[in-house]
Structure formats: C-alpha cells, structure tokens
Amino acid sequence: MGDRYRFKGFNICLLKSIAVFLHPPFIIPAPFIQNLHLAENMSRNPEVLWAQRSDKVYLTVALPDAKDISVKCEPQGLFSFSALGAQGERFEFSLELYGKIMTEYRKNVGLRNIIFSIQKEERSWWTRLLKSEEKPAPYIKVDWNKWCDEDEEVNSETASDDESAFVNQDSESSDDDGLLYLPDLEKARNK
C-alpha cells in the first residue's frame, strides 16, 4: 500500500501534504497507522430485508456476486451470515431472532441477493424480527414485497408460491438472475 491510506474518506497523502506544509518534520504516529489497517480489514454489513409468515421468516441479503457464503442457524434464534463481496470485501452480520428457529434453512442464491427461508419452531406471528426491543440496525429493513399481515395469510397455495423460489438448501439458481421471485401473473389471471 505504501504511503497511501484511506480512513473514513480522508486521504492520508493529502493530510501528510498539509502537515508537511505546516510543520516540516511531520511523522504520523504508529497507533494511527495501525488503526487505519484495522479499519480497512473490518467487515461491513449488507442490507438485510425481512418478512414473515406464521411458520417462517424470510431474510433477503442484498449482496451482488457474493462468494464464500457461510451461514449458521442455531435453535435459540441466532442467525449468522458471512460472505465476500464482488471486490473481495467481507460482509457479515449476526441476528438474535425474536423466537426459536429450526436449524435447517432454505436458500436461493442469485446474482444480486441471497434469499433465506427459515422455519420457526412454533407457528406464531412475531411482533418484531429481533429479540431486543431496541431499534434495529439501519441495514435491517422490512421487505414490503414479501410482507404479509397475519389476517392476510390465507391458504397453503400462497405459501407454496413463495416456496417455488427455492430449489434446495445448497443449490445456486441461475435462471432468476438474482431478482426477487414474482408469481406467474398469467396463471393468476386465468383462475
């Protein structure tokens, strides 16, 4: 990397130039340089969209061209995700979900996002996604395209339409090009 460092949008070469102009024998302290390296190696959080049904939670991770995807589901409700982005940067997050979940999950990997379907241990509607009552992190948002209110959940036919976006837990989908699943409108019109 040499002499150039970036930290929170500041170009260190520019700072050095200004410092040299003001005080000729300027040296950047070693702890500052070490903190710059730590900041460059830190992971980032991808945007996470969520929706639910009485029996499952949907998490859509917006991360184009994700590689080395690693997911861990624990029964007490801990969901952990990590992956590499298109430029090799690390993205990760952990969520302590509102209720208990099954450890098996289904995923659909597309070019622009990864969609997870996580089975709830008990059929119920959660009042929120996370166990904590605090405001969720800014990267966690409601997926209004998949959202369904408790009184709108009708029959198993709607649920099966949602599930057709998933092939199986470890498969990668190539025909959806990373787009969110949309139901067949022609089929719905003919009913």
ChimeraX attribute file (.defattr): number of C-alpha atoms within 10 A of each C-alpha:
attribute: neighborCount
match mode: 1-to-1
recipient: residues
	/A:1	4
	/A:2	4
	/A:3	7
	/A:4	10
	/A:5	16
	/A:6	13
	/A:7	14
	/A:8	8
	/A:9	7
	/A:10	10
	/A:11	12
	/A:12	17
	/A:13	13
	/A:14	12
	/A:15	12
	/A:16	18
	/A:17	13
	/A:18	13
	/A:19	15
	/A:20	13
	/A:21	11
	/A:22	10
	/A:23	11
	/A:24	11
	/A:25	8
	/A:26	13
	/A:27	10
	/A:28	11
	/A:29	8
	/A:30	9
	/A:31	9
	/A:32	10
	/A:33	14
	/A:34	10
	/A:35	12
	/A:36	16
	/A:37	14
	/A:38	12
	/A:39	13
	/A:40	13
	/A:41	11
	/A:42	11
	/A:43	16
	/A:44	14
	/A:45	19
	/A:46	22
	/A:47	17
	/A:48	22
	/A:49	19
	/A:50	21
	/A:51	21
	/A:52	25
	/A:53	21
	/A:54	16
	/A:55	15
	/A:56	21
	/A:57	20
	/A:58	22
	/A:59	22
	/A:60	25
	/A:61	22
	/A:62	19
	/A:63	23
	/A:64	17
	/A:65	18
	/A:66	24
	/A:67	14
	/A:68	11
	/A:69	14
	/A:70	11
	/A:71	16
	/A:72	13
	/A:73	18
	/A:74	14
	/A:75	14
	/A:76	15
	/A:77	20
	/A:78	19
	/A:79	18
	/A:80	15
	/A:81	17
	/A:82	21
	/A:83	21
	/A:84	20
	/A:85	18
	/A:86	12
	/A:87	8
	/A:88	12
	/A:89	14
	/A:90	19
	/A:91	19
	/A:92	17
	/A:93	17
	/A:94	14
	/A:95	17
	/A:96	16
	/A:97	18
	/A:98	17
	/A:99	19
	/A:100	16
	/A:101	23
	/A:102	16
	/A:103	17
	/A:104	13
	/A:105	19
	/A:106	18
	/A:107	23
	/A:108	23
	/A:109	28
	/A:110	22
	/A:111	18
	/A:112	16
	/A:113	22
	/A:114	24
	/A:115	23
	/A:116	21
	/A:117	23
	/A:118	21
	/A:119	21
	/A:120	23
	/A:121	16
	/A:122	13
	/A:123	11
	/A:124	14
	/A:125	16
	/A:126	17
	/A:127	8
	/A:128	14
	/A:129	20
	/A:130	17
	/A:131	15
	/A:132	12
	/A:133	9
	/A:134	7
	/A:135	8
	/A:136	13
	/A:137	10
	/A:138	9
	/A:139	12
	/A:140	19
	/A:141	16
	/A:142	15
	/A:143	16
	/A:144	10
	/A:145	12
	/A:146	18
	/A:147	15
	/A:148	15
	/A:149	11
	/A:150	13
	/A:151	6
	/A:152	9
	/A:153	13
	/A:154	10
	/A:155	8
	/A:156	9
	/A:157	9
	/A:158	11
	/A:159	13
	/A:160	10
	/A:161	14
	/A:162	16
	/A:163	14
	/A:164	11
	/A:165	19
	/A:166	20
	/A:167	14
	/A:168	13
	/A:169	14
	/A:170	12
	/A:171	12
	/A:172	15
	/A:173	18
	/A:174	11
	/A:175	9
	/A:176	15
	/A:177	12
	/A:178	20
	/A:179	13
	/A:180	17
	/A:181	16
	/A:182	13
	/A:183	13
	/A:184	9
	/A:185	8
	/A:186	8
	/A:187	8
	/A:188	8
	/A:189	7
	/A:190	6
	/A:191	5
